[in-house]
Amino acid sequence: MSRSNSPSPRDIEEGDKRNVASDSGEETAVSFTAPAEKEGAASEPPVWVNDAPDGGTRAWLCVLGAWCTSFCSFGWLNSIGAFQEYYETGPLRDYSASTISWIPSLQIFFMMAMGPIVGKIYDSYGPRPLLIGGTFLHVFGLMMASISKTYYQFLLSQGVCSAIGVSMVFQPGINTIVTWFHLKRGAAYGILSTGSSIGGIIFPIMITRLIRQVGYGWAMRSGAFMILGLLIIANFTVTSRHPPKPRPLSKEQMSKPLRERGFLILLAGMFTLSLGVFVPINYLQIQGLQAGMRPELAQYLIAILNAASLFGRLLSGLLADKVGKYNVFITATGTAGIFTLGLWIPAKGDPSIIAYAVLYGFFSGAYVSLMGALVAQISPLPEIGYRTGLVFLTCSISGLIANPIAGQILDNTSGHWNGLKAFAGAVLLGGTAIMIVCRLSFTGMHLKKIF
C-alpha cells in the first residue's frame, strides 16, 4: 500500500521529506517541518517548505490565466446588484425582493458549495478537466439565461448552471498559485484577485447599458462571449507545477481538517463573514435609487465599489507578505464592518452613499484576495484543493441564505433600510472577531507576530 501524502503524527513530530515532480519533470524536494511546541503553548500551523520559483514565464502566465478566471467568476458575481435591479423592475416585478434574491444567492451557493468536489478533482486530475467543463457550463448557462422568460428559468440557468461552471473555473486558478509562489504568494493572490474587481467594474456598466440599448437577451449573450474569450486564455495558461496524483480520499483524510481546532475556527469565521459581505454588493444600488439618487448615477455604484475594491485587493495582497495574511485580513474586514454600521446606516444623500461604496469596496477586497492564502498558511500542500473546497462549501451555506435574510428584513421593515444595514455590519464584525480567535489559536497572545 502506498504511503499517503498527508503528514502523520510521527511526521509532524520528526519532520517529513518527500519528492514531487517539478515543471521540468525532475524530482524536487518538498519538506514538511513543524515548529517546536511548548506545553500549553498555542499550536503552530504546519509548515510546508517548497521550492516554488516565485516567478518565471510559466508562473506569471498562470497568474494571467487565474486573473481571467477571477474576472469571469467573482467579477461576474460582483455585478449581481445590476441584475437584482433589472429583475425587480422588469420581468420579475411581481415577485418580492427576497424571492428574487434567491437567484444571486443560488449563484453564490453553487459557486462555493461545489468546493470539496472541485477540490478533490483538482487534487487528483489537475486543473485542465475542470477548466474545460467549467467554461462550457458557465457560458451555456448565461446563453440560456438570455432566452429565459420565467422565474424558474432564470433560477436554473443563471442561479444553477452558470454558477456550477463558475465553481469549476475559479478554484483551479486559486489552487495553482500555491505551486508557483511561496514568498510572493500574497502578492500573486492580490494580483489575480484584481480580475474580479475589474470584472465588477466592467460587467455592471456593460450589462446595464446594453439592457437599455439592445435588450436583456443580447446583453447576456455579449457578456457570455466576453467570458468565453477570457476562459479560453485561462485554459491554455493555468497549470499546476506538480503533476496530479489520483488517489482515493479516505474517511480519515476527509475528516482530518475537521479535527483541527484552528481550521474549524477558520470555517466558523468565514461562514459568519459570508453572511454579510455580499449584502451591500447586492442591495447598494437599489438603496441608492430609493434614497433619491438619479438612475444615471446609481447604475455606477457597484462599479465604484469594485473600482475601490481593485486597490484594496492589490494592496492587501502586497501587505500580506510583509505584515501577515491574517493580520491584514482581520484589519480589513473589521474596518468594512465599522463603515457599514457607522457610515451606511446614516447615509441618505449621494455623497455619503458614494463614500460608503468607495470605503466598503476598498476594505472588503481582502475577503476575496486573501481567502485562498489563509487556507494555504495553515494547510499541508497536497491537501490545498480539498481544504480550500471545505472553506468555500462553508461560505456557500451563508451565501445562500444571506440575501434572502436581508430581503426578508427589508420586507418586514416596510422598506426601511436600517435593519438590513445593521444586519450586514453586525455579522461582518462578528466574523472578524472569530477570525481574531483563529489567529490567536496559532500565535497565542503574540499580537505583533507576522501571521
C-alpha positions as CSV (number, residue, x, y, z in Angstrom):
1,M,0.0,0.0,0.0
2,S,1.4,3.4,-1.0
3,R,2.1,5.9,1.6
4,S,-0.4,8.9,1.8
5,N,0.9,12.4,1.0
6,S,-0.7,13.7,4.2
7,P,1.7,14.1,7.2
8,S,1.1,11.6,10.0
9,P,1.5,12.5,13.7
10,R,5.0,11.0,13.5
11,D,5.8,13.2,10.5
12,I,4.7,16.3,12.5
13,E,6.9,15.4,15.4
14,E,10.0,14.4,13.4
15,G,9.6,16.2,10.1
16,D,8.9,14.6,6.7
17,K,10.6,14.9,3.4
18,R,9.2,13.8,0.1
19,N,9.8,14.2,-3.6
20,V,7.5,15.8,-6.0
21,A,7.8,16.5,-9.7
22,S,8.8,19.9,-10.8
23,D,7.6,21.6,-14.0
24,S,10.6,20.2,-15.8
25,G,9.7,16.6,-14.9
26,E,12.5,16.2,-12.4
27,E,12.1,15.2,-8.8
28,T,12.5,18.1,-6.3
29,A,12.3,18.1,-2.6
30,V,9.3,19.3,-0.7
31,S,9.9,19.2,3.0
32,F,7.5,19.3,5.9
33,T,8.5,20.7,9.2
34,A,6.7,21.5,12.4
35,P,7.7,24.2,14.9
36,A,8.7,23.0,18.3
37,E,5.8,23.3,20.7
38,K,6.0,24.1,24.4
39,E,3.5,22.6,26.7
40,G,0.4,24.8,26.9
41,A,1.5,27.0,24.0
42,A,-0.6,27.8,21.0
43,S,-0.4,25.3,18.2
44,E,1.6,26.4,15.2
45,P,0.3,25.7,11.7
46,P,2.2,23.0,9.7
47,V,4.9,24.5,7.5
48,W,5.4,23.0,4.1
49,V,8.8,24.2,2.8
50,N,8.7,24.1,-1.0
51,D,11.0,25.2,-3.8
52,A,8.4,27.2,-5.7
53,P,10.2,29.5,-8.2
54,D,8.3,32.7,-7.1
55,G,8.5,33.9,-10.7
56,G,9.3,32.9,-14.3
57,T,7.3,32.9,-17.5
58,R,5.1,29.9,-16.7
59,A,4.4,31.2,-13.2
60,W,3.2,34.6,-14.4
61,L,1.3,33.1,-17.2
62,C,-0.5,31.1,-14.6
63,V,-1.3,34.3,-12.7
64,L,-2.6,35.8,-16.0
65,G,-4.9,32.8,-16.5
66,A,-6.0,32.9,-12.9
67,W,-6.8,36.6,-13.3
68,C,-9.1,35.7,-16.2
69,T,-10.9,33.1,-14.1
70,S,-11.3,35.7,-11.3
71,F,-12.7,38.2,-13.8
72,C,-15.2,35.7,-15.1
73,S,-16.2,34.3,-11.7
74,F,-16.2,36.8,-8.8
75,G,-16.2,39.6,-11.3
76,W,-19.5,38.4,-12.7
77,L,-20.8,37.7,-9.2
78,N,-20.0,41.3,-8.2
79,S,-22.5,42.5,-10.8
80,I,-25.4,40.9,-9.1
81,G,-26.7,44.3,-8.0
82,A,-27.4,45.2,-11.6
83,F,-29.4,42.0,-12.1
84,Q,-31.4,42.5,-8.9
85,E,-32.5,45.9,-10.0
86,Y,-33.4,44.7,-13.5
87,Y,-35.4,41.7,-12.3
88,E,-37.3,43.8,-9.7
89,T,-38.3,46.4,-12.2
90,G,-38.6,44.1,-15.2
91,P,-39.7,40.6,-15.9
92,L,-39.9,39.5,-12.2
93,R,-41.6,42.7,-10.8
94,D,-44.5,40.6,-9.4
95,Y,-42.1,38.8,-7.1
96,S,-40.8,40.1,-3.7
97,A,-37.2,41.2,-3.2
98,S,-36.5,38.2,-1.0
99,T,-37.8,35.8,-3.7
100,I,-35.8,37.4,-6.5
101,S,-32.7,37.4,-4.3
102,W,-32.7,33.6,-4.4
103,I,-31.2,33.9,-7.9
104,P,-27.9,35.6,-6.8
105,S,-28.0,33.5,-3.6
106,L,-28.0,30.3,-5.6
107,Q,-25.2,31.7,-7.7
108,I,-23.1,32.2,-4.5
109,F,-24.2,28.8,-3.1
110,F,-23.3,26.6,-6.1
111,M,-20.2,28.6,-6.9
112,M,-18.8,27.7,-3.4
113,A,-20.8,24.6,-2.4
114,M,-19.1,22.6,-5.1
115,G,-15.7,23.4,-3.4
116,P,-14.9,19.9,-1.9
117,I,-15.9,18.1,-5.1
118,V,-13.9,20.5,-7.3
119,G,-11.0,20.4,-4.8
120,K,-10.9,16.6,-4.9
121,I,-11.0,16.6,-8.7
122,Y,-8.2,19.2,-8.8
123,D,-6.0,17.2,-6.3
124,S,-6.5,14.0,-8.4
125,Y,-6.6,15.2,-12.0
126,G,-5.2,18.8,-12.1
127,P,-6.9,22.0,-13.4
128,R,-7.4,21.1,-17.0
129,P,-10.7,19.0,-16.9
130,L,-12.2,21.5,-14.5
131,L,-11.4,24.4,-16.7
132,I,-12.8,22.8,-19.8
133,G,-16.0,21.7,-18.2
134,G,-16.5,24.9,-16.3
135,T,-16.1,27.0,-19.4
136,F,-18.8,25.1,-21.1
137,L,-21.3,25.2,-18.2
138,H,-20.7,28.9,-17.4
139,V,-21.2,30.1,-20.9
140,F,-24.1,27.7,-21.6
141,G,-25.9,28.9,-18.5
142,L,-25.6,32.5,-19.5
143,M,-26.8,31.8,-23.0
144,M,-29.8,30.0,-21.6
145,A,-30.5,33.0,-19.2
146,S,-30.5,35.3,-22.3
147,I,-33.6,33.5,-23.6
148,S,-35.3,33.0,-20.2
149,K,-38.8,34.4,-19.5
150,T,-40.0,33.0,-16.2
151,Y,-38.6,32.9,-12.7
152,Y,-37.6,29.2,-12.6
153,Q,-35.8,29.6,-16.0
154,F,-33.7,32.5,-14.6
155,L,-33.1,30.4,-11.4
156,L,-31.9,27.3,-13.2
157,S,-29.8,29.0,-15.9
158,Q,-28.1,31.8,-14.0
159,G,-28.5,30.5,-10.5
160,V,-27.5,26.9,-11.0
161,C,-25.9,26.0,-14.4
162,S,-23.7,29.1,-14.8
163,A,-22.8,29.0,-11.1
164,I,-21.7,25.4,-11.2
165,G,-19.5,26.3,-14.2
166,V,-18.0,29.2,-12.2
167,S,-17.1,26.9,-9.3
168,M,-15.1,24.8,-11.8
169,V,-13.1,27.6,-13.2
170,F,-12.2,29.9,-10.3
171,Q,-10.9,27.3,-7.7
172,P,-8.2,25.8,-10.0
173,G,-6.9,29.4,-10.6
174,I,-6.6,29.9,-6.8
175,N,-5.1,26.5,-6.1
176,T,-2.4,26.5,-8.8
177,I,-0.9,29.8,-7.4
178,V,0.3,27.8,-4.4
179,T,2.5,25.6,-6.6
180,W,4.2,28.5,-8.3
181,F,4.7,31.0,-5.5
182,H,5.8,30.9,-1.9
183,L,7.5,34.1,-0.7
184,K,5.5,36.2,-3.1
185,R,2.2,34.2,-2.7
186,G,0.3,37.1,-1.1
187,A,1.3,39.4,-4.0
188,A,0.3,36.8,-6.6
189,Y,-3.1,36.3,-4.9
190,G,-3.6,40.1,-4.8
191,I,-2.9,40.5,-8.5
192,L,-5.2,37.7,-9.6
193,S,-8.0,38.9,-7.4
194,T,-7.9,42.3,-9.1
195,G,-9.6,40.5,-12.0
196,S,-12.8,40.2,-10.0
197,S,-12.7,43.9,-9.2
198,I,-12.1,44.9,-12.9
199,G,-14.9,42.5,-13.8
200,G,-17.1,44.0,-11.2
201,I,-16.4,47.4,-12.8
202,I,-17.0,46.4,-16.4
203,F,-19.9,44.0,-16.1
204,P,-22.4,46.2,-14.2
205,I,-21.9,49.1,-16.5
206,M,-21.8,46.9,-19.6
207,I,-24.9,44.9,-18.7
208,T,-26.9,47.9,-17.5
209,R,-26.2,49.9,-20.6
210,L,-26.7,47.0,-23.0
211,I,-30.0,46.1,-21.4
212,R,-31.3,49.6,-22.2
213,Q,-29.8,49.8,-25.7
214,V,-30.2,46.2,-27.2
215,G,-32.3,44.4,-24.6
216,Y,-31.6,41.8,-21.9
217,G,-31.0,38.9,-24.3
218,W,-28.1,40.4,-26.2
219,A,-26.7,41.9,-23.0
220,M,-26.4,38.5,-21.6
221,R,-25.0,37.0,-24.8
222,S,-22.4,39.8,-25.0
223,G,-21.3,39.0,-21.5
224,A,-21.1,35.3,-22.3
225,F,-18.9,35.8,-25.4
226,M,-16.5,38.0,-23.4
227,I,-16.3,35.3,-20.7
228,L,-15.7,32.6,-23.3
229,G,-12.8,34.5,-24.8
230,L,-11.1,35.0,-21.4
231,L,-11.7,31.5,-20.3
232,I,-10.0,30.2,-23.5
233,I,-6.9,32.1,-22.4
234,A,-7.2,30.5,-18.9
235,N,-7.5,27.0,-20.4
236,F,-4.1,27.5,-22.0
237,T,-2.2,29.2,-19.2
238,V,-3.5,27.9,-15.8
239,T,-1.2,24.9,-15.0
240,S,-0.1,23.2,-11.8
241,R,3.6,22.9,-11.3
242,H,3.1,19.5,-9.7
243,P,1.5,16.6,-11.7
244,P,-1.8,15.3,-10.2
245,K,-1.8,12.1,-8.3
246,P,-5.1,10.3,-8.5
247,R,-5.8,8.6,-5.2
248,P,-8.9,7.7,-3.1
249,L,-9.9,10.1,-0.4
250,S,-10.3,8.1,2.8
251,K,-12.7,8.9,5.6
252,E,-9.6,9.7,7.7
253,Q,-8.4,12.3,5.2
254,M,-11.9,13.7,4.7
255,S,-12.4,14.2,8.5
256,K,-8.8,15.3,9.4
257,P,-9.3,19.0,8.8
258,L,-12.5,18.9,10.9
259,R,-10.5,17.6,13.8
260,E,-8.1,20.6,13.8
261,R,-9.2,23.4,16.1
262,G,-7.7,26.2,14.1
263,F,-9.2,25.1,10.9
264,L,-12.6,24.7,12.5
265,I,-12.4,28.3,13.8
266,L,-11.4,29.5,10.3
267,L,-14.6,27.8,8.9
268,A,-16.7,29.5,11.6
269,G,-15.2,32.9,10.8
270,M,-15.6,32.6,7.1
271,F,-19.2,31.4,7.5
272,T,-20.1,34.4,9.5
273,L,-18.3,36.9,7.3
274,S,-20.1,35.5,4.2
275,L,-23.4,36.3,5.8
276,G,-22.7,40.0,5.4
277,V,-20.0,40.6,2.8
278,F,-22.4,40.2,-0.2
279,V,-25.3,42.2,1.2
280,P,-24.0,45.7,0.3
281,I,-23.0,44.5,-3.2
282,N,-26.5,43.2,-3.8
283,Y,-28.5,46.0,-2.3
284,L,-26.5,49.2,-2.5
285,Q,-27.7,50.2,-6.0
286,I,-31.4,49.7,-5.0
287,Q,-30.9,51.6,-1.8
288,G,-29.3,54.5,-3.7
289,L,-32.3,54.7,-6.0
290,Q,-34.8,54.7,-3.1
291,A,-32.8,57.4,-1.4
292,G,-33.4,59.6,-4.4
293,M,-30.2,59.1,-6.4
294,R,-30.5,59.6,-10.1
295,P,-30.6,56.3,-12.0
296,E,-27.8,57.6,-14.3
297,L,-25.6,57.8,-11.2
298,A,-27.0,54.8,-9.2
299,Q,-26.1,52.4,-12.1
300,Y,-22.4,53.2,-11.4
301,L,-22.5,52.4,-7.6
302,I,-21.4,48.8,-7.9
303,A,-18.8,49.8,-10.4
304,I,-17.5,52.4,-8.0
305,L,-17.4,49.8,-5.2
306,N,-15.5,47.4,-7.3
307,A,-13.1,50.0,-8.5
308,A,-12.2,50.8,-4.9
309,S,-12.0,47.0,-4.3
310,L,-9.4,46.7,-7.0
311,F,-7.0,48.8,-5.0
312,G,-8.0,47.1,-1.7
313,R,-7.3,43.6,-3.1
314,L,-4.0,44.5,-4.6
315,L,-2.8,46.4,-1.5
316,S,-3.9,43.7,0.9
317,G,-2.1,41.1,-1.2
318,L,1.1,43.1,-1.2
319,L,0.9,43.9,2.5
320,A,0.1,40.3,3.5
321,D,3.6,39.1,2.6
322,K,5.1,41.7,4.9
323,V,2.6,42.2,7.7
324,G,0.9,38.8,7.8
325,K,-2.1,37.4,5.9
326,Y,-4.3,37.0,8.9
327,N,-3.3,40.4,10.3
328,V,-4.3,42.2,7.1
329,F,-7.5,40.2,6.6
330,I,-8.7,40.9,10.1
331,T,-8.0,44.6,9.9
332,A,-9.7,44.9,6.5
333,T,-12.9,43.0,7.3
334,G,-13.3,44.7,10.7
335,T,-12.9,48.1,9.1
336,A,-15.5,47.2,6.5
337,G,-17.9,46.3,9.3
338,I,-17.3,49.5,11.1
339,F,-18.0,51.6,8.0
340,T,-21.2,49.6,7.3
341,L,-22.6,50.5,10.7
342,G,-21.1,53.9,11.0
343,L,-21.5,55.3,7.5
344,W,-24.0,53.2,5.6
345,I,-26.8,53.4,8.2
346,P,-26.9,57.2,8.4
347,A,-26.2,57.6,4.7
348,K,-29.0,59.5,3.0
349,G,-27.6,61.7,0.3
350,D,-25.5,60.9,-2.8
351,P,-22.1,61.9,-1.3
352,S,-22.4,59.7,1.8
353,I,-23.6,56.7,-0.3
354,I,-20.8,57.1,-2.8
355,A,-18.3,57.5,0.1
356,Y,-19.5,54.2,1.6
357,A,-19.3,52.4,-1.7
358,V,-15.6,53.5,-2.0
359,L,-14.6,52.7,1.6
360,Y,-16.5,49.4,1.7
361,G,-15.2,48.3,-1.6
362,F,-11.6,49.0,-0.6
363,F,-11.7,47.2,2.8
364,S,-13.9,44.3,1.8
365,G,-11.4,43.5,-1.1
366,A,-9.3,41.4,1.3
367,Y,-12.2,38.9,1.6
368,V,-11.6,37.7,-1.9
369,S,-7.9,38.3,-2.3
370,L,-6.7,36.6,0.8
371,M,-9.2,33.7,1.3
372,G,-7.0,31.2,-0.5
373,A,-3.9,32.5,1.2
374,L,-5.5,32.0,4.7
375,V,-6.2,28.3,3.9
376,A,-2.7,27.8,2.5
377,Q,-1.0,29.2,5.5
378,I,-2.4,26.5,7.9
379,S,-2.7,23.6,5.5
380,P,-0.3,20.9,4.0
381,L,0.4,21.5,0.4
382,P,-1.1,18.2,-1.0
383,E,-4.4,18.9,0.7
384,I,-4.8,22.5,-0.6
385,G,-7.6,21.7,-3.1
386,Y,-9.8,19.8,-0.6
387,R,-9.3,22.2,2.3
388,T,-10.0,25.2,0.1
389,G,-13.1,23.5,-1.1
390,L,-14.3,23.0,2.5
391,V,-13.9,26.7,3.2
392,F,-15.9,27.5,0.0
393,L,-18.6,24.9,1.0
394,T,-19.0,26.6,4.4
395,C,-19.2,30.0,2.8
396,S,-21.8,28.7,0.3
397,I,-24.3,28.0,3.1
398,S,-24.2,31.5,4.5
399,G,-24.0,32.9,0.9
400,L,-27.2,31.0,0.1
401,I,-29.2,32.4,3.0
402,A,-27.6,35.9,3.4
403,N,-29.5,37.8,0.7
404,P,-32.9,36.2,1.3
405,I,-32.5,37.0,5.0
406,A,-31.6,40.6,4.1
407,G,-34.5,40.8,1.7
408,Q,-36.9,39.5,4.4
409,I,-35.6,42.0,6.8
410,L,-36.3,44.7,4.2
411,D,-39.8,43.4,3.6
412,N,-40.6,43.1,7.3
413,T,-39.5,46.7,8.0
414,S,-41.7,48.1,5.2
415,G,-38.7,49.1,3.0
416,H,-36.8,50.9,5.8
417,W,-33.1,50.1,5.3
418,N,-31.6,50.4,8.8
419,G,-32.4,46.8,9.7
420,L,-30.7,45.4,6.6
421,K,-27.7,47.6,7.1
422,A,-27.3,46.7,10.8
423,F,-27.5,43.0,9.9
424,A,-24.7,43.3,7.4
425,G,-22.5,45.3,9.7
426,A,-23.1,43.1,12.7
427,V,-22.2,39.9,11.0
428,L,-19.1,41.4,9.5
429,L,-17.8,42.4,12.9
430,G,-18.9,39.1,14.4
431,G,-16.9,37.2,11.7
432,T,-13.9,39.4,12.3
433,A,-14.0,38.6,16.0
434,I,-14.0,34.9,15.2
435,M,-11.0,35.3,12.8
436,I,-9.1,37.0,15.7
437,V,-9.7,33.9,17.8
438,C,-8.5,31.8,14.9
439,R,-5.3,33.8,14.7
440,L,-4.7,33.6,18.4
441,S,-5.2,29.8,18.3
442,F,-2.0,29.6,16.3
443,T,0.0,32.6,17.6
444,G,-1.1,32.9,21.3
445,M,-1.2,36.4,22.6
446,H,1.7,37.5,20.4
447,L,-0.2,40.4,18.9
448,K,2.8,41.8,17.0
449,K,3.6,38.5,15.3
450,I,3.6,38.4,11.5
451,F,0.9,35.8,10.7
